[in-house]
Amino acid sequence: MFKNAALLEETDRLKKFAYRLTRNQSDADDLVQSTLLRAMEKKHLFKEGTNLYSWISKIMYNMFVSNYRRKTKFEMQYDPEPYLEKQKIDAGQDIKMEIQEVDNAMDNLSDDHRNILVMICVKGMSYADVSEKLEIPVGTVRSRLSRARDNLQQELDTTIKQEKFIPSTPEHHYRAAA
């Protein structure tokens, strides 16, 4: 059996070894603490006349390997991140279609309405800045913006109605019945 003072003398070397194993100071400190505790619990197994550091470092290494195996088997195996990445569905196509619809609707607006929408809604300019840039009163900016938004909404509603309308032909009825 060894004395606890002899165990404490080996602490600095154990810290260096633990850091080499874990490559992380916090994990190394935890490993040293666990190792010292295990060594004190099992000190009756230590054979007098053998190298104390070798015995403790072997305990540390075994604990590190056991923890590593446990992490790779359980924590990595049941980590939901890779599973969720495989299940992820890219919504890019829907968004691109909506952007294209808005872009087409914007093309059908007058230049005044398109410019007002871009300056205020896209660029985030204030009514006063737009008024100054276009050299028109702030009230005119507000009324144009209101009309531009209404016209854009009408264009988008028209596009949606046209997409939902599918002409009915005898071929469609025949295929549906088959």
C-alpha positions as CSV (number, residue, x, y, z in Angstrom):
1,M,0.0,0.0,0.0
2,F,1.1,3.6,-0.6
3,K,0.5,6.8,1.3
4,N,-1.8,9.5,-0.1
5,A,1.1,11.9,0.0
6,A,3.0,9.8,-2.5
7,L,-0.1,9.9,-4.7
8,L,-0.2,13.7,-4.6
9,E,3.5,13.9,-5.6
10,E,2.6,12.2,-8.9
11,T,-0.3,14.6,-9.7
12,D,1.7,17.0,-12.0
13,R,2.9,14.1,-14.2
14,L,-0.6,12.7,-14.3
15,K,-2.0,16.1,-15.4
16,K,0.5,16.2,-18.3
17,F,-0.4,12.6,-19.3
18,A,-4.2,13.3,-19.0
19,Y,-3.8,16.4,-21.2
20,R,-2.0,14.4,-23.9
21,L,-4.8,11.9,-23.9
22,T,-7.7,14.3,-23.9
23,R,-6.3,17.3,-25.6
24,N,-8.6,19.4,-23.5
25,Q,-7.7,21.0,-20.1
26,S,-11.1,20.6,-18.6
27,D,-11.4,16.9,-19.6
28,A,-7.8,16.3,-18.4
29,D,-8.6,17.7,-15.0
30,D,-11.7,15.5,-14.7
31,L,-9.7,12.5,-15.8
32,V,-7.0,13.2,-13.2
33,Q,-9.6,13.6,-10.4
34,S,-11.3,10.3,-11.4
35,T,-7.9,8.5,-11.6
36,L,-6.8,9.7,-8.2
37,L,-10.2,8.7,-6.7
38,R,-9.9,5.2,-8.3
39,A,-6.3,4.8,-7.1
40,M,-7.4,5.6,-3.6
41,E,-10.3,3.1,-3.8
42,K,-8.0,0.4,-5.2
43,K,-4.8,1.2,-3.2
44,H,-5.0,-2.2,-1.5
45,L,-4.2,-3.8,-5.0
46,F,-0.9,-1.8,-5.3
47,K,2.1,-4.0,-4.9
48,E,4.9,-2.6,-2.7
49,G,8.2,-2.0,-4.5
50,T,6.6,-1.3,-7.9
51,N,6.5,2.0,-9.7
52,L,3.5,4.1,-8.4
53,Y,3.4,6.4,-11.4
54,S,3.2,3.4,-13.8
55,W,0.4,1.9,-11.8
56,I,-1.6,5.2,-11.7
57,S,-1.0,6.0,-15.3
58,K,-2.2,2.6,-16.3
59,I,-5.4,3.2,-14.3
60,M,-5.8,6.6,-16.1
61,Y,-5.2,5.1,-19.5
62,N,-7.8,2.3,-18.9
63,M,-10.3,4.9,-17.7
64,F,-9.7,7.1,-20.7
65,V,-10.1,4.1,-23.1
66,S,-13.3,2.9,-21.4
67,N,-14.8,6.4,-21.5
68,Y,-13.9,6.8,-25.2
69,R,-15.5,3.5,-26.1
70,R,-18.6,4.4,-24.2
71,K,-18.9,7.7,-26.0
72,T,-18.4,6.2,-29.4
73,K,-20.8,3.4,-28.8
74,F,-23.6,5.2,-27.1
75,E,-23.3,9.0,-27.4
76,M,-22.2,9.0,-31.1
77,Q,-24.5,6.1,-32.0
78,Y,-27.6,7.9,-30.6
79,D,-26.6,11.4,-31.6
80,P,-29.6,12.7,-33.5
81,E,-27.6,15.2,-35.7
82,P,-26.6,12.8,-38.5
83,Y,-30.1,11.3,-38.6
84,L,-31.7,14.7,-38.7
85,E,-29.4,15.9,-41.5
86,K,-30.5,12.9,-43.6
87,Q,-34.1,13.6,-42.9
88,K,-33.8,17.3,-43.8
89,I,-36.0,18.4,-46.7
90,D,-34.8,21.4,-48.7
91,A,-37.6,23.9,-49.1
92,G,-35.6,25.9,-51.6
93,Q,-37.8,25.0,-54.6
94,D,-40.9,26.4,-53.0
95,I,-39.2,29.6,-52.0
96,K,-37.7,30.0,-55.4
97,M,-41.1,29.6,-57.0
98,E,-42.6,32.2,-54.6
99,I,-39.8,34.6,-55.4
100,Q,-40.3,34.1,-59.1
101,E,-44.0,34.8,-58.7
102,V,-43.3,38.1,-56.8
103,D,-40.7,39.0,-59.4
104,N,-43.2,38.4,-62.2
105,A,-45.9,40.4,-60.4
106,M,-43.4,43.2,-59.8
107,D,-42.7,43.3,-63.6
108,N,-46.4,44.0,-64.2
109,L,-46.4,47.1,-61.9
110,S,-45.8,50.6,-63.1
111,D,-42.3,52.0,-62.7
112,D,-43.5,54.4,-60.0
113,H,-45.1,51.6,-57.9
114,R,-42.1,49.3,-58.5
115,N,-39.6,52.0,-57.4
116,I,-41.6,52.9,-54.3
117,L,-41.8,49.2,-53.2
118,V,-38.1,48.6,-53.8
119,M,-37.0,51.7,-52.0
120,I,-39.2,51.2,-48.9
121,C,-39.8,47.4,-48.7
122,V,-36.6,46.1,-50.0
123,K,-34.0,48.8,-49.3
124,G,-35.7,49.8,-46.1
125,M,-35.6,53.5,-46.8
126,S,-37.8,55.9,-44.8
127,Y,-40.7,57.8,-46.3
128,A,-38.8,61.0,-45.8
129,D,-35.7,59.7,-47.7
130,V,-37.9,58.4,-50.6
131,S,-39.7,61.8,-50.6
132,E,-36.4,63.6,-50.9
133,K,-35.0,61.3,-53.5
134,L,-38.0,61.4,-55.8
135,E,-38.7,65.1,-55.0
136,I,-42.4,64.4,-54.1
137,P,-44.3,65.0,-50.8
138,V,-44.3,62.4,-48.1
139,G,-48.1,62.1,-48.5
140,T,-47.6,61.1,-52.1
141,V,-45.0,58.5,-51.1
142,R,-47.5,57.0,-48.7
143,S,-50.4,56.9,-51.2
144,R,-48.2,55.4,-54.0
145,L,-46.9,52.8,-51.6
146,S,-50.5,51.9,-50.6
147,R,-51.6,51.6,-54.2
148,A,-48.4,49.7,-55.1
149,R,-49.0,47.1,-52.4
150,D,-52.7,46.7,-53.5
151,N,-51.6,46.3,-57.1
152,L,-48.9,43.8,-56.2
153,Q,-51.4,41.8,-54.1
154,Q,-53.9,41.8,-57.0
155,E,-51.2,40.5,-59.4
156,L,-50.2,37.8,-57.0
157,D,-53.9,36.8,-56.5
158,T,-54.4,36.6,-60.2
159,T,-51.3,34.4,-60.6
160,I,-52.5,32.0,-57.9
161,K,-56.0,31.8,-59.5
162,Q,-54.5,31.1,-62.9
163,E,-52.3,28.3,-61.5
164,K,-55.3,26.6,-59.8
165,F,-57.4,26.7,-63.0
166,I,-56.8,23.4,-64.9
167,P,-58.9,22.9,-67.9
168,S,-61.1,19.8,-67.9
169,T,-60.8,17.6,-70.9
170,P,-62.2,14.2,-71.6
171,E,-58.7,12.8,-71.4
172,H,-58.4,13.9,-67.8
173,H,-61.7,12.2,-66.9
174,Y,-60.7,9.0,-68.6
175,R,-57.3,8.9,-66.8
176,A,-59.0,9.6,-63.4
177,A,-61.5,6.8,-63.9
178,A,-58.7,4.3,-64.9
